Amino acid sequence: MKVCFNKLWKLLIDRKMKRSDLRISAQISTCSLAKLGKDENVNMNVLKKICTALQCDIGDIMEMRPEE
């Protein structure tokens, strides 16, 4: 299974936020943000910070997809 963060990017668009706005409000590093952009694994603490900043559930920002 592969992690996909397309839901996160859609949520940011809906809230008229930029990735840099997310980085600042969630207090995550640019490295973590880059990993999210590449659909790479990130630390659970990063996901918790994002969910807290956006006031959403983890299922609202990510999903698991079968690998192609």
Biopython code that builds the backbone (N, CA, C, O; Angstrom):
import numpy as np
from Bio.PDB.StructureBuilder import StructureBuilder

atoms = [
    (1, "MET", "N", (0.836, -1.183, 0.000)),
    (1, "MET", "CA", (0.000, 0.000, 0.000)),
    (1, "MET", "C", (0.882, 1.249, 0.000)),
    (1, "MET", "O", (1.968, 1.269, 0.580)),
    (2, "LYS", "N", (0.388, 2.271, -0.659)),
    (2, "LYS", "CA", (1.116, 3.517, -0.783)),
    (2, "LYS", "C", (0.320, 4.644, -0.119)),
    (2, "LYS", "O", (-0.905, 4.695, -0.223)),
    (3, "VAL", "N", (1.027, 5.536, 0.558)),
    (3, "VAL", "CA", (0.391, 6.693, 1.183)),
    (3, "VAL", "C", (0.179, 7.765, 0.125)),
    (3, "VAL", "O", (1.062, 8.024, -0.692)),
    (4, "CYS", "N", (-0.996, 8.388, 0.144)),
    (4, "CYS", "CA", (-1.308, 9.452, -0.811)),
    (4, "CYS", "C", (-1.882, 10.645, -0.043)),
    (4, "CYS", "O", (-2.818, 10.493, 0.741)),
    (5, "PHE", "N", (-1.318, 11.825, -0.272)),
    (5, "PHE", "CA", (-1.740, 13.030, 0.433)),
    (5, "PHE", "C", (-2.547, 13.986, -0.453)),
    (5, "PHE", "O", (-2.622, 15.178, -0.157)),
    (6, "ASN", "N", (-3.146, 13.484, -1.526)),
    (6, "ASN", "CA", (-3.945, 14.340, -2.403)),
    (6, "ASN", "C", (-5.094, 15.020, -1.660)),
    (6, "ASN", "O", (-5.470, 16.146, -1.988)),
    (7, "LYS", "N", (-5.645, 14.340, -0.669)),
    (7, "LYS", "CA", (-6.735, 14.926, 0.115)),
    (7, "LYS", "C", (-6.256, 16.174, 0.863)),
    (7, "LYS", "O", (-7.008, 17.137, 1.013)),
    (8, "LEU", "N", (-5.017, 16.156, 1.325)),
    (8, "LEU", "CA", (-4.448, 17.315, 2.022)),
    (8, "LEU", "C", (-4.369, 18.505, 1.085)),
    (8, "LEU", "O", (-4.762, 19.612, 1.451)),
    (9, "TRP", "N", (-3.865, 18.287, -0.122)),
    (9, "TRP", "CA", (-3.713, 19.399, -1.069)),
    (9, "TRP", "C", (-5.079, 19.945, -1.497)),
    (9, "TRP", "O", (-5.227, 21.150, -1.701)),
    (10, "LYS", "N", (-6.067, 19.070, -1.634)),
    (10, "LYS", "CA", (-7.432, 19.505, -1.966)),
    (10, "LYS", "C", (-8.003, 20.339, -0.823)),
    (10, "LYS", "O", (-8.656, 21.356, -1.056)),
    (11, "LEU", "N", (-7.756, 19.905, 0.413)),
    (11, "LEU", "CA", (-8.239, 20.636, 1.582)),
    (11, "LEU", "C", (-7.615, 22.026, 1.647)),
    (11, "LEU", "O", (-8.297, 22.998, 1.970)),
    (12, "LEU", "N", (-6.326, 22.124, 1.343)),
    (12, "LEU", "CA", (-5.661, 23.432, 1.340)),
    (12, "LEU", "C", (-6.261, 24.351, 0.285)),
    (12, "LEU", "O", (-6.453, 25.541, 0.532)),
    (13, "ILE", "N", (-6.558, 23.802, -0.891)),
    (13, "ILE", "CA", (-7.178, 24.594, -1.951)),
    (13, "ILE", "C", (-8.549, 25.093, -1.506)),
    (13, "ILE", "O", (-8.887, 26.259, -1.706)),
    (14, "ASP", "N", (-9.336, 24.202, -0.903)),
    (14, "ASP", "CA", (-10.666, 24.575, -0.431)),
    (14, "ASP", "C", (-10.611, 25.681, 0.619)),
    (14, "ASP", "O", (-11.511, 26.518, 0.698)),
    (15, "ARG", "N", (-9.548, 25.678, 1.423)),
    (15, "ARG", "CA", (-9.404, 26.683, 2.484)),
    (15, "ARG", "C", (-8.563, 27.880, 2.044)),
    (15, "ARG", "O", (-8.233, 28.753, 2.847)),
    (16, "LYS", "N", (-8.222, 27.906, 0.754)),
    (16, "LYS", "CA", (-7.422, 28.992, 0.178)),
    (16, "LYS", "C", (-6.113, 29.205, 0.947)),
    (16, "LYS", "O", (-5.725, 30.330, 1.260)),
    (17, "MET", "N", (-5.451, 28.085, 1.239)),
    (17, "MET", "CA", (-4.160, 28.116, 1.927)),
    (17, "MET", "C", (-3.056, 27.653, 0.992)),
    (17, "MET", "O", (-3.280, 26.822, 0.112)),
    (18, "LYS", "N", (-1.875, 28.190, 1.189)),
    (18, "LYS", "CA", (-0.695, 27.742, 0.463)),
    (18, "LYS", "C", (0.038, 26.723, 1.326)),
    (18, "LYS", "O", (-0.213, 26.610, 2.525)),
    (19, "ARG", "N", (0.937, 25.994, 0.705)),
    (19, "ARG", "CA", (1.732, 25.016, 1.455)),
    (19, "ARG", "C", (2.560, 25.709, 2.530)),
    (19, "ARG", "O", (2.751, 25.171, 3.621)),
    (20, "SER", "N", (3.048, 26.896, 2.220)),
    (20, "SER", "CA", (3.839, 27.632, 3.213)),
    (20, "SER", "C", (2.970, 28.053, 4.398)),
    (20, "SER", "O", (3.450, 28.098, 5.530)),
    (21, "ASP", "N", (1.695, 28.360, 4.145)),
    (21, "ASP", "CA", (0.774, 28.677, 5.244)),
    (21, "ASP", "C", (0.607, 27.467, 6.158)),
    (21, "ASP", "O", (0.594, 27.598, 7.382)),
    (22, "LEU", "N", (0.480, 26.294, 5.554)),
    (22, "LEU", "CA", (0.360, 25.065, 6.332)),
    (22, "LEU", "C", (1.614, 24.830, 7.162)),
    (22, "LEU", "O", (1.530, 24.490, 8.342)),
    (23, "ARG", "N", (2.776, 25.012, 6.543)),
    (23, "ARG", "CA", (4.043, 24.792, 7.242)),
    (23, "ARG", "C", (4.142, 25.677, 8.482)),
    (23, "ARG", "O", (4.585, 25.230, 9.540)),
    (24, "ILE", "N", (3.730, 26.919, 8.343)),
    (24, "ILE", "CA", (3.812, 27.857, 9.464)),
    (24, "ILE", "C", (2.771, 27.531, 10.533)),
    (24, "ILE", "O", (3.099, 27.474, 11.718)),
    (25, "SER", "N", (1.526, 27.317, 10.126)),
    (25, "SER", "CA", (0.462, 27.088, 11.115)),
    (25, "SER", "C", (0.623, 25.750, 11.838)),
    (25, "SER", "O", (0.282, 25.643, 13.016)),
    (26, "ALA", "N", (1.136, 24.735, 11.152)),
    (26, "ALA", "CA", (1.325, 23.426, 11.774)),
    (26, "ALA", "C", (2.703, 23.288, 12.424)),
    (26, "ALA", "O", (2.970, 22.308, 13.120)),
    (27, "GLN", "N", (3.563, 24.257, 12.198)),
    (27, "GLN", "CA", (4.932, 24.247, 12.728)),
    (27, "GLN", "C", (5.675, 22.965, 12.345)),
    (27, "GLN", "O", (6.221, 22.256, 13.191)),
    (28, "ILE", "N", (5.672, 22.696, 11.029)),
    (28, "ILE", "CA", (6.415, 21.549, 10.510)),
    (28, "ILE", "C", (7.576, 22.054, 9.665)),
    (28, "ILE", "O", (7.576, 23.202, 9.219)),
    (29, "SER", "N", (8.548, 21.209, 9.451)),
    (29, "SER", "CA", (9.744, 21.608, 8.709)),
    (29, "SER", "C", (9.493, 21.578, 7.201)),
    (29, "SER", "O", (8.555, 20.945, 6.717)),
    (30, "THR", "N", (10.352, 22.273, 6.488)),
    (30, "THR", "CA", (10.263, 22.249, 5.029)),
    (30, "THR", "C", (10.557, 20.853, 4.501)),
    (30, "THR", "O", (10.029, 20.454, 3.463)),
    (31, "CYS", "N", (11.396, 20.112, 5.210)),
    (31, "CYS", "CA", (11.712, 18.743, 4.825)),
    (31, "CYS", "C", (10.457, 17.862, 4.912)),
    (31, "CYS", "O", (10.188, 17.074, 4.006)),
    (32, "SER", "N", (9.701, 17.997, 5.988)),
    (32, "SER", "CA", (8.462, 17.227, 6.135)),
    (32, "SER", "C", (7.464, 17.610, 5.054)),
    (32, "SER", "O", (6.780, 16.747, 4.505)),
    (33, "LEU", "N", (7.379, 18.888, 4.751)),
    (33, "LEU", "CA", (6.464, 19.351, 3.709)),
    (33, "LEU", "C", (6.866, 18.781, 2.348)),
    (33, "LEU", "O", (6.007, 18.408, 1.548)),
    (34, "ALA", "N", (8.160, 18.715, 2.092)),
    (34, "ALA", "CA", (8.645, 18.138, 0.835)),
    (34, "ALA", "C", (8.302, 16.658, 0.751)),
    (34, "ALA", "O", (7.916, 16.172, -0.312)),
    (35, "LYS", "N", (8.438, 15.936, 1.860)),
    (35, "LYS", "CA", (8.079, 14.514, 1.882)),
    (35, "LYS", "C", (6.594, 14.327, 1.604)),
    (35, "LYS", "O", (6.207, 13.411, 0.879)),
    (36, "LEU", "N", (5.766, 15.183, 2.172)),
    (36, "LEU", "CA", (4.333, 15.116, 1.914)),
    (36, "LEU", "C", (4.045, 15.328, 0.427)),
    (36, "LEU", "O", (3.196, 14.652, -0.153)),
    (37, "GLY", "N", (4.757, 16.269, -0.177)),
    (37, "GLY", "CA", (4.565, 16.559, -1.595)),
    (37, "GLY", "C", (4.955, 15.404, -2.499)),
    (37, "GLY", "O", (4.450, 15.281, -3.614)),
    (38, "LYS", "N", (5.861, 14.552, -2.013)),
    (38, "LYS", "CA", (6.312, 13.394, -2.792)),
    (38, "LYS", "C", (5.594, 12.113, -2.382)),
    (38, "LYS", "O", (5.960, 11.023, -2.824)),
    (39, "ASP", "N", (4.567, 12.243, -1.536)),
    (39, "ASP", "CA", (3.828, 11.086, -1.012)),
    (39, "ASP", "C", (4.748, 10.091, -0.319)),
    (39, "ASP", "O", (4.565, 8.879, -0.435)),
    (40, "GLU", "N", (5.736, 10.607, 0.401)),
    (40, "GLU", "CA", (6.644, 9.761, 1.174)),
    (40, "GLU", "C", (6.143, 9.649, 2.604)),
    (40, "GLU", "O", (5.294, 10.428, 3.036)),
    (41, "ASN", "N", (6.670, 8.681, 3.330)),
    (41, "ASN", "CA", (6.288, 8.489, 4.729)),
    (41, "ASN", "C", (6.804, 9.645, 5.581)),
    (41, "ASN", "O", (7.935, 10.104, 5.417)),
    (42, "VAL", "N", (5.952, 10.102, 6.493)),
    (42, "VAL", "CA", (6.345, 11.141, 7.445)),
    (42, "VAL", "C", (6.015, 10.649, 8.854)),
    (42, "VAL", "O", (5.235, 9.715, 9.039)),
    (43, "ASN", "N", (6.611, 11.284, 9.812)),
    (43, "ASN", "CA", (6.410, 10.952, 11.212)),
    (43, "ASN", "C", (4.955, 11.212, 11.607)),
    (43, "ASN", "O", (4.332, 12.154, 11.118)),
    (44, "MET", "N", (4.426, 10.380, 12.485)),
    (44, "MET", "CA", (3.049, 10.538, 12.942)),
    (44, "MET", "C", (2.841, 11.874, 13.650)),
    (44, "MET", "O", (1.746, 12.434, 13.603)),
    (45, "ASN", "N", (3.878, 12.386, 14.302)),
    (45, "ASN", "CA", (3.768, 13.692, 14.961)),
    (45, "ASN", "C", (3.488, 14.799, 13.951)),
    (45, "ASN", "O", (2.753, 15.740, 14.251)),
    (46, "VAL", "N", (4.059, 14.696, 12.772)),
    (46, "VAL", "CA", (3.811, 15.673, 11.713)),
    (46, "VAL", "C", (2.342, 15.624, 11.313)),
    (46, "VAL", "O", (1.702, 16.666, 11.164)),
    (47, "LEU", "N", (1.808, 14.428, 11.139)),
    (47, "LEU", "CA", (0.401, 14.286, 10.766)),
    (47, "LEU", "C", (-0.514, 14.826, 11.861)),
    (47, "LEU", "O", (-1.536, 15.445, 11.567)),
    (48, "LYS", "N", (-0.152, 14.594, 13.118)),
    (48, "LYS", "CA", (-0.948, 15.119, 14.231)),
    (48, "LYS", "C", (-0.934, 16.642, 14.242)),
    (48, "LYS", "O", (-1.966, 17.268, 14.486)),
    (49, "LYS", "N", (0.215, 17.242, 13.982)),
    (49, "LYS", "CA", (0.317, 18.705, 13.944)),
    (49, "LYS", "C", (-0.549, 19.281, 12.824)),
    (49, "LYS", "O", (-1.208, 20.304, 13.008)),
    (50, "ILE", "N", (-0.544, 18.623, 11.668)),
    (50, "ILE", "CA", (-1.348, 19.089, 10.535)),
    (50, "ILE", "C", (-2.834, 18.988, 10.870)),
    (50, "ILE", "O", (-3.592, 19.925, 10.620)),
    (51, "CYS", "N", (-3.249, 17.862, 11.430)),
    (51, "CYS", "CA", (-4.655, 17.679, 11.794)),
    (51, "CYS", "C", (-5.095, 18.704, 12.832)),
    (51, "CYS", "O", (-6.213, 19.217, 12.771)),
    (52, "THR", "N", (-4.220, 19.000, 13.781)),
    (52, "THR", "CA", (-4.535, 19.998, 14.796)),
    (52, "THR", "C", (-4.661, 21.385, 14.168)),
    (52, "THR", "O", (-5.599, 22.122, 14.473)),
    (53, "ALA", "N", (-3.735, 21.735, 13.307)),
    (53, "ALA", "CA", (-3.747, 23.049, 12.672)),
    (53, "ALA", "C", (-4.969, 23.236, 11.769)),
    (53, "ALA", "O", (-5.550, 24.320, 11.717)),
    (54, "LEU", "N", (-5.350, 22.178, 11.062)),
    (54, "LEU", "CA", (-6.478, 22.263, 10.138)),
    (54, "LEU", "C", (-7.799, 21.856, 10.790)),
    (54, "LEU", "O", (-8.856, 21.954, 10.167)),
    (55, "GLN", "N", (-7.742, 21.403, 12.030)),
    (55, "GLN", "CA", (-8.913, 20.946, 12.774)),
    (55, "GLN", "C", (-9.690, 19.907, 11.960)),
    (55, "GLN", "O", (-10.872, 20.071, 11.657)),
    (56, "CYS", "N", (-8.976, 18.836, 11.622)),
    (56, "CYS", "CA", (-9.579, 17.774, 10.820)),
    (56, "CYS", "C", (-9.088, 16.421, 11.311)),
    (56, "CYS", "O", (-8.256, 16.344, 12.215)),
    (57, "ASP", "N", (-9.598, 15.373, 10.720)),
    (57, "ASP", "CA", (-9.225, 14.005, 11.053)),
    (57, "ASP", "C", (-8.145, 13.531, 10.081)),
    (57, "ASP", "O", (-8.004, 14.089, 8.992)),
    (58, "ILE", "N", (-7.399, 12.526, 10.459)),
    (58, "ILE", "CA", (-6.312, 12.034, 9.610)),
    (58, "ILE", "C", (-6.839, 11.517, 8.266)),
    (58, "ILE", "O", (-6.149, 11.612, 7.251)),
    (59, "GLY", "N", (-8.042, 10.977, 8.258)),
    (59, "GLY", "CA", (-8.642, 10.499, 7.015)),
    (59, "GLY", "C", (-8.995, 11.624, 6.059)),
    (59, "GLY", "O", (-9.240, 11.383, 4.877)),
    (60, "ASP", "N", (-9.023, 12.866, 6.568)),
    (60, "ASP", "CA", (-9.305, 14.022, 5.720)),
    (60, "ASP", "C", (-8.076, 14.498, 4.962)),
    (60, "ASP", "O", (-8.193, 15.289, 4.026)),
    (61, "ILE", "N", (-6.885, 14.022, 5.362)),
    (61, "ILE", "CA", (-5.659, 14.517, 4.722)),
    (61, "ILE", "C", (-4.864, 13.437, 4.000)),
    (61, "ILE", "O", (-3.947, 13.754, 3.242)),
    (62, "MET", "N", (-5.194, 12.182, 4.219)),
    (62, "MET", "CA", (-4.423, 11.111, 3.568)),
    (62, "MET", "C", (-5.278, 9.883, 3.316)),
    (62, "MET", "O", (-6.349, 9.715, 3.898)),
    (63, "GLU", "N", (-4.778, 9.034, 2.437)),
    (63, "GLU", "CA", (-5.420, 7.751, 2.187)),
    (63, "GLU", "C", (-4.356, 6.749, 1.769)),
    (63, "GLU", "O", (-3.254, 7.122, 1.367)),
    (64, "MET", "N", (-4.698, 5.493, 1.868)),
    (64, "MET", "CA", (-3.810, 4.419, 1.455)),
    (64, "MET", "C", (-4.321, 3.868, 0.134)),
    (64, "MET", "O", (-5.508, 3.572, -0.010)),
    (65, "ARG", "N", (-3.414, 3.731, -0.832)),
    (65, "ARG", "CA", (-3.776, 3.202, -2.146)),
    (65, "ARG", "C", (-2.900, 2.006, -2.459)),
    (65, "ARG", "O", (-1.750, 1.938, -2.025)),
    (66, "PRO", "N", (-3.448, 1.056, -3.218)),
    (66, "PRO", "CA", (-2.607, -0.072, -3.652)),
    (66, "PRO", "C", (-1.484, 0.425, -4.549)),
    (66, "PRO", "O", (-1.674, 1.334, -5.357)),
    (67, "GLU", "N", (-0.315, -0.179, -4.398)),
    (67, "GLU", "CA", (0.813, 0.205, -5.252)),
    (67, "GLU", "C", (0.571, -0.292, -6.664)),
    (67, "GLU", "O", (0.010, -1.366, -6.881)),
    (68, "GLU", "N", (1.006, 0.511, -7.615)),
    (68, "GLU", "CA", (0.795, 0.182, -9.023)),
    (68, "GLU", "C", (1.859, -0.755, -9.530)),
    (68, "GLU", "O", (1.837, -1.139, -10.699)),
]
sb = StructureBuilder()
sb.init_structure("model")
sb.init_model(0)
sb.init_chain("A")
sb.init_seg("    ")
for serial, (resi, resn, name, xyz) in enumerate(atoms, 1):
    if name == "N":
        sb.init_residue(resn, " ", resi, " ")
    sb.init_atom(name, np.array(xyz, "f"), 0.0, 1.0, " ", f" {name:<3s}", serial, name[0])
structure = sb.get_structure()
